């Protein structure tokens, strides 16, 4: 398949007074055109840092240590900033984590989206831009007459839809959705996710969904990547990840949620806490919390290896695929 996005051995740190925070460490993955990737993991595992790296919106204290990011065949970090600015919103757009507060309170919602279109398409007239905004509002389920209303006149769900409309404004090839339904009730959340998926499939755009909620990732992703402490510890087809997870951390995440199939089982917890990324543990970063760690796990970092078609895991002792109907291996219960 044609790869729209390639992230190759990418490492990024944040400089702090305590030392370098190793937020993203040797991460590699690719995303085909029209494909959706779900990134899941605990808070602070590096999901948003990867997104901001792709968008070239990292803060001043960030430092790219190694690796490359390719978007549509272009090396993102070899481009001049002014050239990459032309690609933002036009080729790659982002629904930010704080989408509920992403709109400027002193401008109407319609004018803010119109501005995005005019900035990236100078040939478009303001009338054309407003007509497109009206179409986008219809697409995301906002009445056209609400275009000239201010953000404070929108409900939470409408603000979320407006930010999605803004991300769609220039018909980008890739949208990065960072916790796109945070703080919304489950009914509105489900409806918005379904709308986003319908739009993605109709337009054949690629999408990266970022969430700590496995149920969200299961609903919207073709491919799932599991992040832990700055590392991509497992990645593969969504169906394979959910049915046959191979990394102990992935098992822990799966068993920490009620079964979507309705089966009755005890929920599990992962003992301990995520490591300090200024001084991460040697070897596998998960080994201090893993019940199946060996001496090797604590000395040398495990390389990623394939355990199935397009399914790789960074673990010395990946779990075998559980037999159909059998008990799943879980982490220590609380």
MIBA-264674 format. One record per residue: x, y, z of N, C-alpha, C in turn; residue number from 0. Coordinates in steps of 0.02 Angstrom, whole numbers. Atoms other than C-alpha are relative to their C-alpha. Example, Ala and Ser with C-alpha at 12.3 -4.5 7.8 and 13.67 -1.06 7.14 Angstrom:
2
<<45,-59,0>,<615,-225,390>,<45,60,0>,0>
<<-42,-59,-3>,<684,-53,357>,<-39,55,37>,1>
//
This chain:
334
<<42,-60,0>,<0,0,0>,<44,63,0>,0>
<<-36,-63,5>,<53,179,-34>,<4,33,69>,1>
<<-9,-29,-66>,<127,251,127>,<-5,76,-4>,2>
<<6,-73,-5>,<69,428,164>,<48,28,52>,3>
<<-42,-22,-55>,<165,443,327>,<49,-55,19>,4>
<<-51,47,-25>,<328,361,380>,<38,34,57>,5>
<<-40,-23,-57>,<408,384,550>,<55,-52,10>,6>
<<-56,47,-1>,<581,306,553>,<48,13,57>,7>
<<-48,-3,-55>,<681,275,712>,<3,69,32>,8>
<<5,-70,-24>,<620,441,781>,<9,3,76>,9>
<<-14,-11,-71>,<689,499,949>,<-3,75,15>,10>
<<8,-71,-18>,<639,663,1032>,<1,6,76>,11>
<<-4,-12,-72>,<683,727,1206>,<-22,71,16>,12>
<<13,-67,-26>,<627,875,1311>,<55,18,50>,13>
<<-50,-24,-47>,<760,976,1400>,<-34,30,61>,14>
<<28,-27,-62>,<716,1009,1582>,<57,11,50>,15>
<<-51,-12,-51>,<809,1065,1738>,<22,-65,33>,16>
<<-17,65,-30>,<805,884,1798>,<40,-44,-48>,17>
<<-34,41,50>,<881,819,1636>,<-44,-7,-62>,18>
<<37,12,61>,<821,759,1466>,<-55,-51,11>,19>
<<57,46,-4>,<647,681,1466>,<-3,-37,-67>,20>
<<-3,41,61>,<655,538,1340>,<-72,-18,-20>,21>
<<72,6,13>,<478,564,1278>,<-17,-46,-57>,22>
<<10,44,58>,<491,474,1110>,<67,-32,-15>,23>
<<-64,34,5>,<625,342,1090>,<-1,-54,-54>,24>
<<-10,49,54>,<665,254,925>,<-66,-29,-24>,25>
<<67,22,23>,<486,247,862>,<-2,-5,-76>,26>
<<5,12,72>,<453,175,689>,<-70,-27,-16>,27>
<<63,27,26>,<287,153,599>,<-16,36,-65>,28>
<<23,-32,62>,<201,195,435>,<-75,-3,-3>,29>
<<73,-4,7>,<25,239,384>,<-17,7,-73>,30>
<<19,-1,70>,<-52,202,215>,<-55,52,-12>,31>
<<55,-46,18>,<-169,319,124>,<-67,-34,12>,32>
<<67,27,-15>,<-347,295,183>,<-3,-43,62>,33>
<<-3,45,-58>,<-291,198,337>,<-6,40,64>,34>
<<4,-32,-66>,<-326,238,519>,<43,-38,50>,35>
<<-45,27,-51>,<-200,211,658>,<-23,25,68>,36>
<<16,-19,-69>,<-246,209,842>,<62,-7,44>,37>
<<-55,3,-48>,<-111,252,969>,<-30,1,70>,38>
<<29,6,-66>,<-154,195,1144>,<56,-10,51>,39>
<<-49,7,-54>,<-62,200,1310>,<-17,47,57>,40>
<<11,-42,-59>,<-55,280,1482>,<19,73,-15>,41>
<<-19,-71,6>,<-43,469,1503>,<76,6,9>,42>
<<-72,-11,-5>,<135,528,1475>,<42,-50,-37>,43>
<<-39,52,33>,<185,382,1364>,<31,23,-66>,44>
<<-30,-27,61>,<228,492,1214>,<-47,6,-60>,45>
<<47,-2,56>,<70,485,1107>,<-5,70,-30>,46>
<<8,-68,24>,<43,673,1096>,<67,28,-26>,47>
<<-65,-23,23>,<230,704,1078>,<14,-23,-71>,48>
<<-7,23,69>,<229,597,920>,<-42,43,-46>,49>
<<44,-41,41>,<81,695,853>,<29,70,-12>,50>
<<-29,-67,7>,<164,863,887>,<64,-1,-40>,51>
<<-60,7,41>,<324,799,808>,<-19,-3,-74>,52>
<<23,4,70>,<230,755,647>,<-22,68,-25>,53>
<<24,-67,18>,<151,928,648>,<53,54,3>,54>
<<-54,-48,-12>,<317,1013,687>,<-24,58,43>,55>
<<26,-49,-47>,<234,1102,832>,<29,-13,70>,56>
<<-31,16,-65>,<355,1050,969>,<20,64,36>,57>
<<-19,-60,-39>,<395,1173,1111>,<75,14,-5>,58>
<<-69,-24,7>,<558,1269,1125>,<51,-47,32>,59>
<<-48,43,-37>,<636,1143,1246>,<4,-71,-28>,60>
<<-4,66,31>,<616,995,1128>,<65,-6,-40>,61>
<<-61,12,37>,<764,916,1041>,<-6,-66,-38>,62>
<<2,59,42>,<760,796,895>,<69,-33,2>,63>
<<-64,34,-8>,<896,669,932>,<19,-42,-61>,64>
<<-14,41,59>,<880,555,781>,<-65,-18,-34>,65>
<<58,24,36>,<763,484,651>,<-28,51,-49>,66>
<<30,-43,50>,<656,555,513>,<-76,-11,-3>,67>
<<72,4,10>,<473,591,475>,<-13,20,-73>,68>
<<17,-14,69>,<410,581,296>,<-76,7,-7>,69>
<<71,-12,14>,<242,653,243>,<-9,8,-75>,70>
<<8,-2,72>,<190,616,65>,<67,-2,-36>,71>
<<-66,6,32>,<371,572,26>,<48,56,17>,72>
<<-43,-57,-17>,<440,737,94>,<25,-7,72>,73>
<<-30,3,-67>,<560,739,241>,<-20,63,38>,74>
<<30,-56,-37>,<468,848,367>,<54,46,29>,75>
<<-49,-41,-36>,<623,906,461>,<57,25,-44>,76>
<<-48,-30,45>,<726,947,307>,<-30,61,-36>,77>
<<34,-56,31>,<597,1075,250>,<8,63,41>,78>
<<1,-64,-35>,<602,1259,292>,<-67,8,35>,79>
<<62,-9,-39>,<473,1311,422>,<-54,32,-43>,80>
<<51,-34,40>,<386,1427,299>,<-31,-46,-52>,81>
<<27,48,49>,<368,1284,174>,<-46,-50,34>,82>
<<42,48,-34>,<300,1164,303>,<-65,33,24>,83>
<<61,-35,-20>,<175,1295,362>,<-54,-6,-53>,84>
<<48,6,55>,<94,1280,191>,<-33,-69,0>,85>
<<28,68,-2>,<66,1094,223>,<-49,-9,58>,86>
<<46,6,-57>,<-18,1117,392>,<-70,22,-21>,87>
<<71,-8,17>,<-208,1109,374>,<-13,-21,-73>,88>
<<11,19,70>,<-183,1081,186>,<13,-74,-11>,89>
<<-18,70,7>,<-97,910,196>,<-8,-39,65>,90>
<<7,33,-65>,<-98,871,382>,<-32,49,49>,91>
<<35,-42,-48>,<-217,942,512>,<-7,-37,66>,92>
<<2,31,-66>,<-240,910,697>,<-61,24,39>,93>
<<52,-16,-49>,<-386,903,817>,<34,-4,68>,94>
<<-41,-2,-60>,<-299,958,976>,<-37,-29,61>,95>
<<27,32,-60>,<-323,876,1145>,<-48,46,37>,96>
<<44,-47,-34>,<-401,1034,1218>,<-47,33,-50>,97>
<<42,-26,53>,<-523,1050,1074>,<-58,43,26>,98>
<<55,-38,-29>,<-659,1116,1190>,<19,74,9>,99>
<<-23,-68,-9>,<-552,1272,1215>,<43,25,-58>,100>
<<-44,-16,57>,<-470,1280,1043>,<-26,58,-42>,101>
<<29,-53,40>,<-586,1413,973>,<10,68,34>,102>
<<-11,-67,-26>,<-551,1599,993>,<-68,29,22>,103>
<<66,-21,-25>,<-692,1669,1102>,<-26,66,-29>,104>
<<22,-66,23>,<-697,1842,1019>,<-16,2,-74>,105>
<<18,4,71>,<-726,1783,840>,<-55,-53,-9>,106>
<<52,50,14>,<-875,1691,768>,<34,-64,-24>,107>
<<-29,64,19>,<-846,1507,736>,<10,-4,-76>,108>
<<-5,3,73>,<-881,1524,550>,<59,41,-27>,109>
<<-55,-42,24>,<-755,1665,529>,<68,-32,13>,110>
<<-64,33,-16>,<-618,1562,612>,<16,-55,-50>,111>
<<-11,53,49>,<-642,1418,491>,<11,31,-69>,112>
<<-10,-36,63>,<-656,1538,345>,<72,25,-6>,113>
<<-69,-25,0>,<-488,1612,394>,<50,-55,-19>,114>
<<-44,56,17>,<-406,1440,383>,<0,-12,-75>,115>
<<6,12,72>,<-471,1416,206>,<35,55,-40>,116>
<<-30,-56,37>,<-418,1590,146>,<75,2,8>,117>
<<-72,-1,-11>,<-245,1572,223>,<36,-50,-45>,118>
<<-33,53,38>,<-207,1411,130>,<-22,-4,-72>,119>
<<23,-1,69>,<-305,1444,-29>,<-13,73,-20>,120>
<<7,-72,15>,<-271,1626,-80>,<-46,15,-59>,121>
<<42,-11,59>,<-367,1604,-243>,<-75,-2,18>,122>
<<71,5,-20>,<-529,1570,-148>,<-26,67,25>,123>
<<32,-62,-24>,<-648,1715,-117>,<-31,-13,68>,124>
<<31,9,-66>,<-725,1746,53>,<-69,-33,-7>,125>
<<65,32,11>,<-893,1697,-20>,<7,-75,-10>,126>
<<-12,72,11>,<-824,1532,-82>,<17,-35,66>,127>
<<-21,29,-64>,<-744,1501,88>,<-60,-10,46>,128>
<<58,6,-43>,<-907,1535,180>,<-47,-55,-24>,129>
<<42,54,27>,<-1001,1418,64>,<28,-68,20>,130>
<<-31,63,-20>,<-875,1282,103>,<-10,-13,74>,131>
<<12,8,-71>,<-894,1314,289>,<-71,-24,12>,132>
<<70,22,-7>,<-1082,1295,270>,<-6,-75,-16>,133>
<<1,71,17>,<-1052,1126,185>,<31,-42,55>,134>
<<-33,36,-54>,<-933,1074,323>,<-45,-6,61>,135>
<<47,1,-57>,<-1062,1121,456>,<-53,-53,-12>,136>
<<50,51,16>,<-1188,1012,367>,<30,-70,9>,137>
<<-34,65,-5>,<-1061,870,360>,<7,-23,72>,138>
<<-11,19,-70>,<-1026,874,547>,<-62,9,43>,139>
<<63,-2,-37>,<-1206,905,598>,<-13,63,39>,140>
<<14,-65,-32>,<-1208,1091,645>,<-44,39,-48>,141>
<<43,-40,44>,<-1351,1198,576>,<38,59,-31>,142>
<<-37,-53,36>,<-1287,1322,446>,<-8,68,33>,143>
<<13,-66,-30>,<-1366,1469,538>,<43,13,62>,144>
<<-43,-10,-58>,<-1246,1440,683>,<70,24,-18>,145>
<<-66,-23,22>,<-1097,1497,578>,<21,65,32>,146>
<<-16,-66,-25>,<-1107,1674,643>,<-9,7,75>,147>
<<3,-1,-73>,<-1123,1625,825>,<70,-8,29>,148>
<<-65,3,-35>,<-981,1636,951>,<7,-66,37>,149>
<<-10,64,-33>,<-902,1486,1037>,<-40,-10,64>,150>
<<36,8,-63>,<-988,1522,1203>,<-74,-16,-11>,151>
<<69,16,16>,<-1154,1498,1114>,<-8,-73,-24>,152>
<<0,70,20>,<-1107,1319,1068>,<2,-46,61>,153>
<<-7,51,-51>,<-1130,1165,1174>,<68,-34,-8>,154>
<<-63,35,4>,<-981,1054,1209>,<5,-43,-63>,155>
<<0,42,60>,<-1029,933,1071>,<5,40,-64>,156>
<<-4,-43,59>,<-1052,1074,946>,<69,29,-9>,157>
<<-69,-24,5>,<-881,1146,987>,<45,-54,-28>,158>
<<-41,55,25>,<-805,976,958>,<-11,-9,-75>,159>
<<14,7,71>,<-892,963,789>,<30,58,-40>,160>
<<-28,-58,35>,<-835,1139,743>,<75,-8,-10>,161>
<<-73,11,7>,<-653,1094,777>,<14,-54,-51>,162>
<<-7,51,52>,<-674,938,670>,<-10,31,-68>,163>
<<12,-34,64>,<-747,1047,532>,<61,42,-20>,164>
<<-59,-40,15>,<-595,1161,545>,<57,-45,-25>,165>
<<-52,47,22>,<-479,1011,528>,<-13,-24,-71>,166>
<<19,24,67>,<-574,958,371>,<-1,56,-52>,167>
<<12,-58,43>,<-578,1134,297>,<39,-1,-65>,168>
<<-42,0,61>,<-435,1111,173>,<10,-69,-29>,169>
<<-1,70,25>,<-468,926,138>,<70,-30,6>,170>
<<-67,27,-7>,<-303,864,212>,<3,-74,-14>,171>
<<-10,72,11>,<-231,694,172>,<2,-38,66>,172>
<<-7,32,-65>,<-201,659,357>,<-27,45,54>,173>
<<24,-36,-59>,<-292,711,515>,<25,-38,62>,174>
<<-21,29,-64>,<-218,681,688>,<-51,23,52>,175>
<<52,-15,-49>,<-355,672,819>,<25,-20,69>,176>
<<-28,12,-66>,<-284,689,994>,<-55,4,52>,177>
<<56,3,-48>,<-417,633,1119>,<-58,43,-25>,178>
<<50,-45,30>,<-551,706,1004>,<-67,4,35>,179>
<<65,-1,-33>,<-697,665,1118>,<7,6,76>,180>
<<-10,-9,-72>,<-623,705,1289>,<-54,46,30>,181>
<<48,-40,-39>,<-749,774,1416>,<-71,-1,-28>,182>
<<67,6,26>,<-900,726,1310>,<-33,-63,29>,183>
<<33,60,-25>,<-1032,606,1371>,<2,-55,-53>,184>
<<-12,58,44>,<-1028,432,1296>,<-46,-1,-61>,185>
<<46,1,58>,<-1180,458,1183>,<24,48,-53>,186>
<<-27,-49,47>,<-1110,616,1103>,<66,-25,-28>,187>
<<-64,26,22>,<-939,535,1096>,<-8,-52,-55>,188>
<<11,52,50>,<-1004,384,1002>,<-24,30,-66>,189>
<<27,-30,61>,<-1099,493,879>,<55,36,-39>,190>
<<-53,-37,34>,<-948,603,841>,<51,-48,-31>,191>
<<-48,49,27>,<-833,453,819>,<-27,-32,-64>,192>
<<30,30,60>,<-955,376,696>,<1,49,-58>,193>
<<-1,-51,52>,<-966,540,600>,<70,7,-29>,194>
<<-69,-6,23>,<-776,553,591>,<19,-59,-43>,195>
<<-16,59,39>,<-761,375,529>,<-35,1,-69>,196>
<<36,-4,63>,<-894,404,396>,<34,49,-47>,197>
<<-34,-50,40>,<-804,561,336>,<66,-28,-27>,198>
<<-65,28,21>,<-636,470,332>,<-9,-50,-58>,199>
<<9,50,52>,<-704,327,228>,<-26,31,-65>,200>
<<25,-33,60>,<-796,442,108>,<55,37,-38>,201>
<<-52,-41,31>,<-644,552,77>,<66,-37,-10>,202>
<<-60,41,6>,<-513,413,87>,<61,35,32>,203>
<<-56,-32,-35>,<-408,518,207>,<27,-48,52>,204>
<<-31,39,-54>,<-289,443,333>,<-13,36,66>,205>
<<13,-31,-65>,<-314,471,519>,<40,-36,54>,206>
<<-32,28,-59>,<-217,446,679>,<-43,20,60>,207>
<<39,-12,-60>,<-324,429,835>,<45,-12,60>,208>
<<-40,7,-61>,<-239,457,1002>,<-47,-3,60>,209>
<<44,7,-57>,<-322,396,1160>,<30,-48,50>,210>
<<-16,51,-50>,<-297,304,1324>,<-59,-48,8>,211>
<<62,40,-5>,<-471,229,1299>,<1,-54,-54>,212>
<<-4,55,48>,<-457,59,1217>,<-65,-9,-39>,213>
<<63,9,35>,<-642,55,1175>,<-7,47,-59>,214>
<<1,-48,55>,<-623,211,1068>,<46,-24,-56>,215>
<<-48,24,50>,<-469,142,980>,<-29,-60,-38>,216>
<<28,60,32>,<-560,-23,946>,<-52,18,-52>,217>
<<55,-19,44>,<-703,68,862>,<23,32,-65>,218>
<<-18,-42,57>,<-605,176,741>,<64,-19,-37>,219>
<<-67,11,27>,<-437,96,700>,<6,-62,-44>,220>
<<-20,58,41>,<-373,-17,561>,<63,-32,30>,221>
<<-63,21,-30>,<-202,-27,645>,<4,29,70>,222>
<<-7,-25,-69>,<-163,-10,831>,<74,-2,20>,223>
<<-67,-3,-28>,<1,47,907>,<-5,11,75>,224>
<<2,-5,-73>,<31,24,1094>,<65,34,24>,225>
<<-57,-38,-25>,<145,153,1177>,<10,-12,74>,226>
<<-16,4,-71>,<235,132,1342>,<66,36,12>,227>
<<-60,-35,-22>,<361,254,1418>,<43,22,-59>,228>
<<-37,-26,57>,<409,331,1251>,<15,-51,-54>,229>
<<-14,54,48>,<420,164,1161>,<-64,-25,-33>,230>
<<55,35,34>,<307,85,1032>,<12,-74,11>,231>
<<-16,69,-20>,<301,-88,1112>,<-36,-53,-42>,232>
<<35,48,42>,<175,-169,995>,<-41,38,-52>,233>
<<41,-30,52>,<92,-127,830>,<-21,-54,-49>,234>
<<25,50,46>,<-17,-227,714>,<-72,14,-20>,235>
<<71,-8,19>,<-189,-247,634>,<-44,1,62>,236>
<<41,-8,-59>,<-324,-195,756>,<-31,-66,23>,237>
<<32,64,-18>,<-413,-363,750>,<49,-47,33>,238>
<<-51,43,-28>,<-252,-455,786>,<22,23,69>,239>
<<-21,-27,-64>,<-201,-339,928>,<-52,-16,54>,240>
<<52,10,-50>,<-369,-357,1016>,<-14,-74,13>,241>
<<13,72,-10>,<-387,-544,989>,<62,-38,23>,242>
<<-62,36,-15>,<-204,-595,1005>,<55,48,21>,243>
<<-53,-44,-23>,<-106,-464,1103>,<60,-40,23>,244>
<<-60,39,-15>,<74,-520,1126>,<45,31,53>,245>
<<-42,-32,-50>,<158,-391,1238>,<-35,-1,68>,246>
<<32,1,-67>,<127,-405,1428>,<-37,65,16>,247>
<<35,-64,-14>,<82,-220,1435>,<-66,4,-38>,248>
<<62,0,39>,<-46,-240,1296>,<-52,-45,34>,249>
<<45,43,-38>,<-122,-386,1393>,<-29,37,60>,250>
<<23,-37,-58>,<-131,-275,1545>,<-53,50,-17>,251>
<<50,-49,22>,<-224,-139,1451>,<-66,-35,-17>,252>
<<61,35,20>,<-347,-264,1377>,<-39,-26,61>,253>
<<33,30,-58>,<-383,-345,1545>,<-22,52,51>,254>
<<20,-53,-46>,<-405,-177,1633>,<-67,29,-19>,255>
<<64,-25,23>,<-565,-144,1534>,<-51,-56,1>,256>
<<52,51,5>,<-731,-235,1543>,<-3,-27,-71>,257>
<<3,31,65>,<-753,-356,1400>,<-56,30,-42>,258>
<<52,-27,45>,<-844,-281,1251>,<-45,-57,-26>,259>
<<40,57,22>,<-909,-458,1217>,<-49,-22,54>,260>
<<47,15,-53>,<-1002,-463,1382>,<21,-57,45>,261>
<<-22,55,-42>,<-900,-604,1458>,<17,26,70>,262>
<<-14,-19,-69>,<-882,-600,1647>,<70,-22,20>,263>
<<-67,16,-23>,<-705,-591,1713>,<24,55,47>,264>
<<-29,-49,-44>,<-605,-503,1846>,<43,50,-39>,265>
<<-43,-50,30>,<-527,-339,1794>,<69,-3,33>,266>
<<-69,4,-25>,<-339,-328,1814>,<29,69,6>,267>
<<-38,-62,-5>,<-220,-192,1865>,<72,-15,-17>,268>
<<-72,7,13>,<-41,-163,1812>,<36,28,62>,269>
<<-32,-24,-62>,<65,-151,1971>,<51,54,-14>,270>
<<-51,-51,6>,<180,-3,2001>,<-23,61,-39>,271>
<<13,-62,36>,<192,161,1906>,<45,5,-61>,272>
<<-44,-11,57>,<262,218,1739>,<67,28,23>,273>
<<-66,-22,-23>,<449,253,1749>,<12,74,-11>,274>
<<-24,-68,11>,<534,421,1763>,<40,1,-65>,275>
<<-32,2,66>,<583,459,1583>,<64,42,-3>,276>
<<-66,-31,-3>,<731,565,1638>,<52,-55,13>,277>
<<-44,57,-15>,<808,405,1708>,<-39,-64,-9>,278>
<<39,61,11>,<714,261,1625>,<40,-61,19>,279>
<<-35,61,-18>,<756,83,1678>,<40,-29,-59>,280>
<<-38,34,52>,<886,-16,1582>,<-42,-56,-30>,281>
<<36,54,33>,<827,-145,1458>,<-71,20,-20>,282>
<<70,-15,15>,<641,-157,1430>,<-28,47,53>,283>
<<25,-50,-48>,<557,-7,1510>,<-59,-26,41>,284>
<<57,28,-36>,<410,-114,1563>,<20,-53,51>,285>
<<-18,60,-40>,<510,-249,1652>,<-10,9,75>,286>
<<13,-4,-72>,<495,-176,1830>,<-72,-14,20>,287>
<<71,10,-15>,<306,-195,1817>,<-26,-66,-30>,288>
<<22,60,37>,<302,-359,1719>,<11,-63,42>,289>
<<-5,62,-38>,<266,-525,1806>,<38,-54,-37>,290>
<<-34,52,40>,<351,-620,1665>,<70,22,-22>,291>
<<-66,-24,18>,<514,-522,1657>,<54,-49,21>,292>
<<-59,42,-16>,<679,-618,1653>,<60,46,9>,293>
<<-61,-41,-10>,<856,-560,1690>,<18,37,-63>,294>
<<-16,-31,64>,<880,-523,1506>,<-40,64,-11>,295>
<<44,-58,9>,<734,-401,1509>,<27,62,34>,296>
<<-24,-56,-39>,<821,-291,1636>,<70,24,-20>,297>
<<-68,-18,19>,<987,-279,1545>,<6,28,-70>,298>
<<-5,-21,70>,<964,-262,1357>,<-70,13,-27>,299>
<<65,-19,27>,<823,-174,1268>,<-21,-50,-54>,300>
<<21,49,50>,<720,-300,1167>,<-14,34,-68>,301>
<<16,-28,66>,<714,-268,979>,<-70,-20,-21>,302>
<<66,17,27>,<549,-265,887>,<8,-59,-48>,303>
<<-1,57,46>,<512,-428,797>,<-71,-18,-20>,304>
<<65,17,26>,<370,-491,691>,<-25,-65,31>,305>
<<32,59,-28>,<249,-614,771>,<-61,-19,-40>,306>
<<56,12,44>,<122,-612,631>,<3,49,-58>,307>
<<0,-46,57>,<81,-524,467>,<-10,72,23>,308>
<<2,-72,-18>,<120,-338,497>,<-10,11,75>,309>
<<10,-4,-73>,<115,-372,685>,<68,-9,33>,310>
<<-65,4,-33>,<274,-333,782>,<-6,18,74>,311>
<<1,-11,-72>,<313,-332,967>,<72,5,24>,312>
<<-66,-7,-30>,<464,-275,1068>,<0,-34,67>,313>
<<2,40,-61>,<475,-414,1196>,<40,-64,-10>,314>
<<-39,62,4>,<593,-559,1232>,<-45,-62,7>,315>
<<44,57,-14>,<449,-669,1290>,<-72,16,-17>,316>
<<69,-16,18>,<294,-623,1190>,<-47,-58,15>,317>
<<48,52,-16>,<139,-716,1243>,<-21,-37,-63>,318>
<<29,36,58>,<78,-854,1127>,<-73,20,-8>,319>
<<71,-16,12>,<-90,-823,1047>,<-43,-46,41>,320>
<<44,43,-41>,<-225,-884,1168>,<-45,-42,-44>,321>
<<45,44,38>,<-328,-1030,1108>,<-71,27,3>,322>
<<68,-25,5>,<-506,-995,1056>,<-40,-23,61>,323>
<<42,15,-57>,<-618,-984,1207>,<38,-12,64>,324>
<<-40,12,-59>,<-473,-1010,1327>,<9,62,42>,325>
<<-13,-56,-43>,<-422,-902,1472>,<56,42,-28>,326>
<<-53,-45,23>,<-318,-750,1428>,<48,11,57>,327>
<<-50,-14,-50>,<-157,-720,1518>,<-6,74,19>,328>
<<7,-68,-22>,<-170,-563,1622>,<56,20,46>,329>
<<-49,-22,-49>,<-62,-458,1735>,<-29,-10,69>,330>
<<21,13,-68>,<-71,-468,1923>,<-63,39,17>,331>
<<62,-34,-21>,<-245,-429,1989>,<11,36,65>,332>
<<-6,-40,-60>,<-269,-301,2124>,<-25,-37,61>,333>
//
